[in-house]
Amino acid sequence: MPSHPLPPGLHPDTLAQRVAMEPSQFGENSEALYLTSGYVQPSAEVSARRFGGEEAGYTYGRSGNPTVSSFEMRLAAMEGTEAALATSSGMSAVMLMLFSLLKAGDHVLYSQSMFGSTIKLIGSEFARFGVESTVVAQTDLSAWKAAIRPNTKLLFAETPTNPLTEVCDIQALADLAHNAGALLAVDNCFATPVLQRPMEMGADIVMHSGTKYLDGQGRVMAGALCASDVLINGKCLPVMKNSGMVLSPFNAWVVLKGLETLDIRMRAQSARAHALALWLEQKPMVERVYYPGLPSHPQHALAMQQMSDVGGAVVSFELKAKSPELARKHAFHVLDSLRVLSLCTNLGDTKTLLTHPASTSHGKLSEAQRQAAGIGQGLIRVAVGLEHVGDMQDDLLRGLDTL
Ligand SMILES: *Cc1c(COP(=O)(O)O)cnc(C)c1O
């Protein structure tokens, strides 16, 4: 697709404003929203060539849309990949990737700390179609290495993870994958291309939930895969055209405009998260704070090196308590005492959102599985937004001071 001609060498924050399809004949400065499912063909001959893949041009909404293309081009530019493909949600991006790259008998290696639905999709749903998989500890490189098999085709990592912000070494995993003739995919949802560009560290595919920071204001669901032209247009696009987990033009327009402010949002929200994490570490009723920007984080040095010296905008903390029952009671008390921040299972919003992982995202696990995953009953996740840090602290103190 033709792109607006821009000079080479522009920085990511410039690309985030400027990369898009050419404006229409009206010269609109804000990218147009093309709400159409079909496209009138200039001639039967051109139509035939477009359907035959010999000529670029839009034919039908399941195969492409100019607003969706603008989002794809802009995100690819920000991630530093040749191409991107937008999907209806983050999970449909994962599904498209698995569908496009794997067949029965192939093996996938992934971390036990990944997003819960990712674990279920690979470990349960794709297992029904004969795709084998092994889960390994997020930060144990030797475990990843030991689990590689001759049929391993894909390593899939997420860093930092939800909610404990565990970090894995992207470059080391890429080397491991490539030595085994496999690909490395990275879920870059938490760090975003503003803080972390997995492609520069050797990853082959970057996966996004656009629902989170790319939108940035909690409005729409979206997802994307970013990779080489061969992987995106050669492998994934043909599957997409026949399966149809396309991003709607409206949602594409929302996330496209979200990308324009991603850089300043990520930096401002991360600065607030860092301040909140330092403050939480000083609170007597807090047992432990999980935040990659703190020296107390087990992978602090690696995180700072991979994430542009910024810890991201998600902080989790564990409350002190004598038993799991009491810990749960304390956590519920803190959450129910909020009057400004939201009790809401999302993240990446400019509004600060708090969750209790043990009863929500990790609620279906047994207590033993939860313990193994390190998700205590006293754990609270804070997806930090843009409110004043003092107001965030006061809102948390309503509950913390009355435990
Ligand atoms: C939310 C999320 C997903 C799934 O994205 P959806 O848009 O909700 O489908 C995948 N990975 C991570 C890390 C997420 O936070």
The ligand as an ORCA input file, in Angstrom:
! r2SCAN-3c Opt
* xyz 0 1
  C      -4.795     -8.169     27.780
  C      -3.625     -8.949     27.393
  C      -3.692     -9.891     26.355
  C      -4.969    -10.193     25.612
  O      -5.431     -9.095     24.914
  P      -7.003     -8.826     24.627
  O      -6.973     -7.581     23.828
  O      -7.678     -8.711     25.944
  O      -7.497    -10.002     23.855
  C      -2.540    -10.578     26.038
  N      -1.388    -10.362     26.690
  C      -1.288     -9.483     27.704
  C       0.006     -9.294     28.385
  C      -2.402     -8.739     28.093
  O      -2.302     -7.880     29.110
*
